[in-house]
Amino acid sequence: MLKEIKGRVWKLGDNIDTDVIYPGKCLPILDPQEMAKHALEGYDKDFPDKIQKGDIILGGSNFGCGSSREQAATSLKFAGISCVIAKSFSRIFFRNAINQGLALVQSKEAYDLLKEGEIITVDYVKGEIVTQNTKIPFPPLPEIVMGILEDGGLIEHLKKSLRK
Amino acid sequence: MRIPKKEELLKLQAQYKTDKKIGQVLGVPAYLVAYWRRKKKIPKHSLPKYSFERVKELWETYGDDRKAGNELSISKAAFYKWRRKYNLLEKPKVLKLAQLEFTLPGAGRGKNRGLTIAQKGLALKIGKSGVQVGEIVYVEPDLAMSHDNAGLVIKQFREIGVTKVWNPDKIVIPLDHRAPAESERTAEAHRSIRLFVKEQGIKNFYDIKEGVCHQVVIEKGHILPGELAVGTDSHTTSYGCLGALSTGIGATEMAAVWATGKIWLRVPESLKLTINGRLPLGVYAKDAILYIIGELTVEGANYKSVEFYGDTVENMSISERFTLANLSMEMGGKFAIVPFDNVTKKYLKGRAKRSYQPIYADENAIYENEYEYNISRLEPQVACPHNVDNVKSIDEVKGIKIDQVLLGSCTNGRIDDLEIAARLLKGKKVHPDTRMLVLPGSKSIYLEALKRGMIKTFLEANCVVLNPGCGPCLGAHEGLLAKGERCLATTNRNFKGRMGSPESEVYLASPATAAATAIRGEISDPRDFLKK
């Protein structure tokens, strides 16, 4: 069950695109651990080394716009990112993240209220982001999306339903 | 030119609101319009102001940006901005009575509420007469397209543990992104795909010889009007040029489609875009859609279905409509549809190998927003680094030195695109400090260009003609950019690092602008060459 995620915030801007998250030249890589070494390389080439397990990405609007490459979501997940919070997500990235079991929170308010480096807790049960000073409510994800996310991604979700 | 009279300016302002738009209509810069306005004492157009009380009341009544925005005839996002301005961030605890008027099941299907193409198409897939916006439907696609990333799809498919794909005849795989293989790793992926299609009996496999996946799908008649396609490529929206519903998904999701034949989709809101007017000399479908993206922004159509109407669109060929549908992805579009007509019918003659049922929107269909454009005075447009909505008129960017010009891709690699570029390049040479790559969209386009002497023209002009495929567009191979280099491309994305070094720059424009730029070695207006 997806309940609480605690981590440190990395604050990025608007329109963080898939080429910035995962470069086209790395698309032939199939091993997710190796993909992780290139996560957000286009944003900051040392970014993959700076990420610590459990870190949270905070994006502005239209996060993940561009290509259908799911490696953008996979590389973030395997680099240790526990959750991506953004004002809005691009459609394909949203689906890919859910299908890879990468937790997402859509919140228009969070971007202005959270600071880089801050430690926050994302509480999926109550539907709020908790910081030292404040609580920011966010809308729940659709039931079908939560189902996939809670199973850890689409593959596991499908395996489970095929077993039934 | 003649300075417009006060009443003419007022009329234009009522219609076009901003100085920028009035300027575009008159073909003058915005500051000149502002100057005339000041001279004639016409105040700047201002948006209707909503009082704190009004916004607060609506927020407390609905607690929902969309519904509250509807009352003011403004968008969800616009209402949110007003709410934020007045610091009304928390959801109201107690809602007023109007909130209790909830939508009954079946609403939106009544006589007074028509359906959009997206609603009708998805309803048809589940055997219903209508579906509501926001509803989630499980549907079986008519086409599941993958390219080189089928390698990753296969890996995920094996993971699921199903042995046979749901329907080998609905799967199409052209190899194009890294074709021929640029590395050993890609060679392995290509090999695994070749083995897989044999094992599964997938007949619609096109090896590296055929061309860019979207072009191949259209040419070979793999998608037809009214059908639903999913593809592991964001520009799958292109098939809307034939009146189809088509959209991009990730590799894992495609593995699930291969395994189960089903995908969940949310019925999207729709935008109605009407484009009227005759495209001026040197201005093309590419310029029109870049202009629109500049207006609507890169997320202007996120999660939404875009429908195209108007006499400009009706007069466009399938190739030009393809460019519209392809680039609609760059404003986030889920579907981008040009309704079926005689042009579509003619294109499909001899290509369509099964019967099809075109879908039209109802006259009283409900759109989230409707936009109208008149392009009869549009100038050539250029999308500047690093976002596709950073669109400027040619005058603002001409003179910028360019190291590489790329003509081709799924956006603009068809015969009409090559033809206009060849017309400009005929008897001329690419500037010695610039290199030009030509990337035909498919083998059949390449052959046609060869037949018509265009390839000779390109070679004589010192262009490098590449095999049909995607290579440089996504920085995979064949023409990457070094640090500090600039490329003007007819492709669809100019993101940071897209075509190589994160410190390089990509500008997007039409094939005519590309050819003019290659000749002069700097961003140039194609009309300088066409007028002569």
HADDOCK unambig.tbl for C-alpha pairs under 7 A between the chains (distance, minus, plus):
assign (segid A and resid 19 and name CA) (segid B and resid 495 and name CA) 6.66 0.50 0.50
assign (segid A and resid 19 and name CA) (segid B and resid 497 and name CA) 6.80 0.50 0.50
assign (segid A and resid 19 and name CA) (segid B and resid 498 and name CA) 5.90 0.50 0.50
assign (segid A and resid 20 and name CA) (segid B and resid 496 and name CA) 6.60 0.50 0.50
assign (segid A and resid 24 and name CA) (segid B and resid 474 and name CA) 5.94 0.50 0.50
assign (segid A and resid 24 and name CA) (segid B and resid 475 and name CA) 6.02 0.50 0.50
assign (segid A and resid 24 and name CA) (segid B and resid 476 and name CA) 5.96 0.50 0.50
assign (segid A and resid 25 and name CA) (segid B and resid 475 and name CA) 6.35 0.50 0.50
assign (segid A and resid 25 and name CA) (segid B and resid 476 and name CA) 5.13 0.50 0.50
assign (segid A and resid 28 and name CA) (segid B and resid 185 and name CA) 6.24 0.50 0.50
assign (segid A and resid 28 and name CA) (segid B and resid 186 and name CA) 5.83 0.50 0.50
assign (segid A and resid 30 and name CA) (segid B and resid 152 and name CA) 6.62 0.50 0.50
assign (segid A and resid 42 and name CA) (segid B and resid 497 and name CA) 6.76 0.50 0.50
assign (segid A and resid 42 and name CA) (segid B and resid 502 and name CA) 6.36 0.50 0.50
assign (segid A and resid 62 and name CA) (segid B and resid 299 and name CA) 6.25 0.50 0.50
assign (segid A and resid 66 and name CA) (segid B and resid 330 and name CA) 6.96 0.50 0.50
assign (segid A and resid 67 and name CA) (segid B and resid 233 and name CA) 6.73 0.50 0.50
assign (segid A and resid 67 and name CA) (segid B and resid 234 and name CA) 5.28 0.50 0.50
assign (segid A and resid 68 and name CA) (segid B and resid 232 and name CA) 6.26 0.50 0.50
assign (segid A and resid 68 and name CA) (segid B and resid 233 and name CA) 5.20 0.50 0.50
assign (segid A and resid 68 and name CA) (segid B and resid 234 and name CA) 4.83 0.50 0.50
assign (segid A and resid 68 and name CA) (segid B and resid 248 and name CA) 6.23 0.50 0.50
assign (segid A and resid 68 and name CA) (segid B and resid 249 and name CA) 5.85 0.50 0.50
assign (segid A and resid 68 and name CA) (segid B and resid 250 and name CA) 5.40 0.50 0.50
assign (segid A and resid 69 and name CA) (segid B and resid 250 and name CA) 6.02 0.50 0.50
assign (segid A and resid 70 and name CA) (segid B and resid 250 and name CA) 5.22 0.50 0.50
assign (segid A and resid 70 and name CA) (segid B and resid 251 and name CA) 6.53 0.50 0.50
assign (segid A and resid 90 and name CA) (segid B and resid 302 and name CA) 6.42 0.50 0.50
assign (segid A and resid 90 and name CA) (segid B and resid 332 and name CA) 6.66 0.50 0.50
assign (segid A and resid 91 and name CA) (segid B and resid 302 and name CA) 6.45 0.50 0.50
assign (segid A and resid 91 and name CA) (segid B and resid 303 and name CA) 5.65 0.50 0.50
assign (segid A and resid 92 and name CA) (segid B and resid 248 and name CA) 6.86 0.50 0.50
assign (segid A and resid 92 and name CA) (segid B and resid 249 and name CA) 5.95 0.50 0.50
assign (segid A and resid 96 and name CA) (segid B and resid 250 and name CA) 5.77 0.50 0.50
assign (segid A and resid 99 and name CA) (segid B and resid 252 and name CA) 6.94 0.50 0.50
assign (segid A and resid 99 and name CA) (segid B and resid 253 and name CA) 6.98 0.50 0.50
assign (segid A and resid 155 and name CA) (segid B and resid 160 and name CA) 5.87 0.50 0.50
assign (segid A and resid 159 and name CA) (segid B and resid 160 and name CA) 6.00 0.50 0.50
